[in-house]
Amino acid sequence: MTEYKRLSKNTLCQRLTKIKKPLILMHKNPDADTVGTACALAHVYELMGKEAYIACHDRIPKRLEFIVSYTGARLFDGEDISGFDIIAVDVASRNQLGSFGEKIIGKDCIMIDHHAMGEVFGDYYIRSDASSAAEVLYDVISLLCRRGIIKEDKKTAYSIYAAMASDTGSFKYSCSPKTMRIAAQLIKTGIDYSDISHKLFSSKSKEIMLAEGYIASNIKEAAGGRISYAQLSCEKKNELGLSDEDLQTCIDVIRSLYGTEVALFVRETEPGMYRASMRSVGANVAKVAAEFGGGGHIRAAGCSPKADSLDEAVKMLLEKIEDELDNPQN
């Protein structure tokens, strides 16, 4: 079994600067943290005079294309990744890379992440105390700036801020004083942070609004209202004319129901395959996700439960969530 090294920040900076042909990988079903972090790192390489590419198994959602457009990041659309130096950002396991997961086997890879639970698949720099992968990268970029390797600029600040704002729910979730200080430093560069927030949280397609409306009208409760949940089958998704990327904000609708301690959204991704997202204000949903082969953070996690039906998948997850609410130390 390959043993991977835990990297210090200094060692990571040295490794990153030595890379000649970077390919920055994002996780499947990309969110703003993985996209923003990838774009920021790609631009860092541009500042170093190196040509970098970002890549993802799935298409970047339309609502996040503004980050790529602003930074000018190059999207890799080829098949052969030989010759590239691989860096994965905000990726907690090789499985999250989709088709790229097989392609990186046997290749050196660097992981930059903030997930406390997952599978190490390369030499890694992981800070589980950080709000986002972008916050982890910000510390690295700051060190590169202090060493005179690059200079702070608006494109990097823009993508880092977008990623941090997204993973913190516009800084509504748990944030450390350091997270808020970093946000302030990014704003000082002159980025239009209000426009970023508008694009992330207030600008939605008709399809996303349709999805949110359907979920809002079909929320159910369990554990005396402590758990709010909803589910969506492939049949209903197709009937509504929705794609998977139209469903990314549904969990936020569920968690907004008054009295909710844990929000659960389970969708059928394809016949017989299910994906669950969980959000919490206290319970350890990462622990629940881990029981189904998933992971994430204490208050935000996901998994792909194996079940014979969507109803069964929901039932299994509800049982584990209720147990976690009733016995948080187990």
LUMFI-616085 format. One line per 3 residues: number of its first residue (from 1); their letters; for each residue x, y, z of C-alpha. Coordinates in steps of 0.2 Angstrom, whole numbers, always signed. Example, Ala and Ser with C-alpha at 12.3 -4.5 7.8 and 13.67 -1.06 7.14 Angstrom:
# residues 2
1) AS) +62 -22 +39 | +68 -5 +36
# end
This chain:
# residues 330
1) MTE) +0 +0 +0 | +7 +17 -5 | +11 +28 +10
4) YKR) +7 +47 +7 | +15 +61 +16 | +7 +74 +26
7) LSK) +14 +91 +20 | +18 +106 +30 | +14 +123 +22
10) NTL) +32 +127 +18 | +34 +110 +9 | +18 +112 +0
13) CQR) +24 +129 -7 | +40 +122 -12 | +31 +107 -21
16) LTK) +19 +119 -30 | +32 +131 -36 | +42 +116 -44
19) IKK) +27 +110 -54 | +29 +114 -72 | +13 +108 -80
22) PLI) -1 +109 -68 | -18 +100 -70 | -30 +105 -56
25) LMH) -44 +93 -52 | -61 +97 -45 | -74 +85 -37
28) KNP) -89 +78 -46 | -105 +89 -45 | -94 +104 -43
31) DAD) -98 +117 -30 | -91 +135 -29 | -78 +130 -16
34) TVG) -70 +117 -28 | -72 +128 -43 | -66 +144 -35
37) TAC) -51 +136 -27 | -46 +128 -43 | -48 +144 -53
40) ALA) -38 +153 -39 | -24 +141 -40 | -24 +141 -59
43) HVY) -22 +160 -59 | -7 +158 -46 | +2 +148 -59
46) ELM) -2 +161 -73 | +6 +174 -62 | +21 +162 -61
49) GKE) +21 +162 -80 | +15 +144 -81 | +0 +137 -91
52) AYI) -12 +128 -80 | -28 +119 -83 | -43 +115 -72
55) ACH) -53 +99 -75 | -69 +90 -68 | -78 +74 -72
58) DRI) -95 +85 -73 | -99 +101 -82 | -97 +116 -71
61) PKR) -114 +123 -67 | -120 +138 -77 | -122 +147 -60
64) LEF) -104 +145 -57 | -97 +149 -74 | -94 +167 -69
67) IVS) -80 +162 -58 | -71 +153 -73 | -75 +168 -84
70) YTG) -68 +181 -72 | -52 +172 -69 | -50 +166 -87
73) ARL) -46 +148 -81 | -43 +136 -95 | -54 +120 -94
76) FDG) -46 +104 -99 | -56 +94 -111 | -44 +81 -117
79) EDI) -42 +63 -112 | -24 +60 -109 | -17 +67 -93
82) SGF) +0 +60 -95 | +14 +73 -93 | +3 +84 -81
85) DII) +7 +87 -63 | -9 +83 -53 | -17 +94 -39
88) AVD) -34 +90 -32 | -43 +104 -23 | -58 +101 -11
91) VAS) -58 +83 -15 | -60 +71 +0 | -58 +54 -9
94) RNQ) -52 +47 -26 | -70 +42 -30 | -75 +60 -30
97) LGS) -65 +63 -45 | -76 +52 -56 | -67 +47 -72
100) FGE) -51 +56 -67 | -50 +44 -52 | -44 +30 -62
103) KII) -33 +41 -73 | -22 +47 -58 | -18 +29 -52
106) GKD) +0 +27 -51 | +3 +46 -53 | +10 +58 -40
109) CIM) -4 +69 -34 | -6 +83 -21 | -22 +85 -11
112) IDH) -27 +103 -4 | -43 +100 +6 | -52 +104 +22
115) HAM) -63 +89 +25 | -60 +80 +41 | -66 +63 +34
118) GEV) -61 +55 +18 | -48 +44 +9 | -30 +51 +6
121) FGD) -25 +47 -12 | -9 +58 -13 | +3 +69 -3
124) YYI) -9 +80 +7 | -11 +97 +15 | -28 +96 +24
127) RSD) -34 +108 +37 | -50 +103 +44 | -52 +118 +55
130) ASS) -54 +129 +39 | -70 +135 +32 | -66 +129 +15
133) AAE) -53 +123 +3 | -51 +141 -3 | -47 +146 +15
136) VLY) -33 +133 +15 | -26 +139 -2 | -27 +157 +4
139) DVI) -14 +153 +18 | -3 +145 +4 | -5 +160 -7
142) SLL) -1 +172 +7 | +15 +163 +10 | +20 +164 -9
145) CRR) +16 +183 -8 | +27 +185 +7 | +41 +176 -2
148) GII) +40 +187 -17 | +35 +173 -29 | +19 +181 -34
151) KED) +9 +197 -30 | -9 +198 -23 | -21 +202 -36
154) KKT) -40 +204 -39 | -43 +188 -49 | -36 +177 -35
157) AYS) -45 +187 -22 | -61 +186 -32 | -61 +167 -34
160) IYA) -56 +164 -16 | -69 +175 -9 | -83 +167 -20
163) AMA) -77 +150 -14 | -77 +155 +4 | -94 +164 +3
166) SDT) -102 +149 -4 | -95 +136 +8 | -100 +147 +23
169) GSF) -117 +151 +16 | -113 +169 +14 | -104 +168 +31
172) KYS) -120 +163 +40 | -113 +146 +45 | -99 +143 +58
175) CSP) -85 +154 +54 | -69 +157 +64 | -62 +175 +67
178) KTM) -48 +170 +55 | -61 +166 +41 | -69 +184 +44
181) RIA) -52 +192 +44 | -47 +184 +27 | -64 +189 +20
184) AQL) -60 +207 +25 | -42 +206 +17 | -50 +200 +1
187) IKT) -62 +214 +0 | -48 +226 +2 | -42 +221 -15
190) GID) -57 +230 -22 | -67 +215 -28 | -86 +217 -30
193) YSD) -91 +206 -16 | -109 +211 -17 | -110 +206 -35
196) ISH) -102 +189 -30 | -115 +186 -17 | -129 +191 -29
199) KLF) -123 +178 -42 | -120 +165 -29 | -136 +167 -19
202) SSK) -149 +178 -27 | -148 +174 -46 | -156 +158 -51
205) SKE) -163 +150 -66 | -181 +146 -68 | -176 +127 -67
208) IML) -168 +130 -50 | -183 +140 -44 | -195 +126 -50
211) AEG) -184 +113 -41 | -184 +123 -25 | -203 +126 -26
214) YIA) -207 +108 -28 | -195 +103 -14 | -203 +117 -2
217) SNI) -220 +110 -5 | -215 +92 -2 | -205 +94 +14
220) KEA) -208 +81 +28 | -204 +80 +46 | -197 +67 +58
223) AGG) -191 +66 +76 | -204 +78 +81 | -199 +91 +69
226) RIS) -180 +90 +73 | -177 +83 +56 | -184 +90 +39
229) YAQ) -182 +80 +24 | -187 +78 +5 | -184 +66 -9
232) LSC) -184 +66 -28 | -185 +52 -40 | -178 +51 -57
235) EKK) -196 +50 -64 | -201 +66 -55 | -185 +75 -60
238) NEL) -188 +70 -78 | -206 +75 -77 | -201 +92 -70
241) GLS) -188 +94 -84 | -174 +96 -71 | -155 +92 -72
244) DED) -144 +87 -57 | -136 +104 -57 | -154 +112 -54
247) LQT) -155 +103 -37 | -139 +109 -28 | -149 +122 -18
250) CID) -163 +111 -13 | -155 +106 +4 | -154 +125 +8
253) VIR) -173 +126 +6 | -176 +111 +18 | -164 +117 +31
256) SLY) -173 +134 +32 | -189 +126 +39 | -192 +133 +56
259) GTE) -186 +121 +70 | -175 +110 +59 | -159 +103 +67
262) VAL) -155 +91 +53 | -160 +93 +35 | -159 +78 +23
265) FVR) -162 +78 +4 | -161 +61 -5 | -162 +60 -24
268) ETE) -162 +46 -36 | -147 +51 -48 | -151 +36 -60
271) PGM) -163 +21 -58 | -157 +12 -42 | -144 +25 -37
274) YRA) -146 +37 -24 | -137 +53 -17 | -140 +61 +0
277) SMR) -136 +78 +6 | -137 +83 +25 | -135 +99 +34
280) SVG) -135 +101 +53 | -135 +114 +67 | -127 +103 +79
283) ANV) -128 +84 +76 | -113 +75 +67 | -119 +72 +50
286) AKV) -102 +67 +44 | -103 +52 +56 | -120 +47 +48
289) AAE) -113 +49 +30 | -98 +39 +35 | -109 +24 +39
292) FGG) -115 +24 +21 | -97 +26 +13 | -98 +45 +12
295) GGH) -91 +59 +22 | -89 +78 +24 | -90 +90 +39
298) IRA) -99 +88 +56 | -113 +100 +50 | -113 +97 +31
301) AGC) -110 +80 +23 | -116 +68 +9 | -116 +50 +4
304) SPK) -123 +37 -9 | -133 +24 +1 | -136 +7 -7
307) ADS) -154 +3 -6 | -168 -6 -15 | -179 +9 -17
310) LDE) -178 +28 -14 | -190 +26 +1 | -179 +13 +9
313) AVK) -164 +25 +7 | -173 +39 +16 | -179 +27 +29
316) MLL) -161 +20 +33 | -154 +38 +34 | -168 +44 +45
319) EKI) -164 +30 +57 | -146 +34 +58 | -149 +53 +60
322) EDE) -162 +50 +74 | -150 +39 +83 | -136 +53 +81
325) LDN) -148 +66 +88 | -153 +55 +103 | -136 +48 +106
328) PQN) -123 +61 +100 | -108 +53 +110 | -111 +36 +101
# end
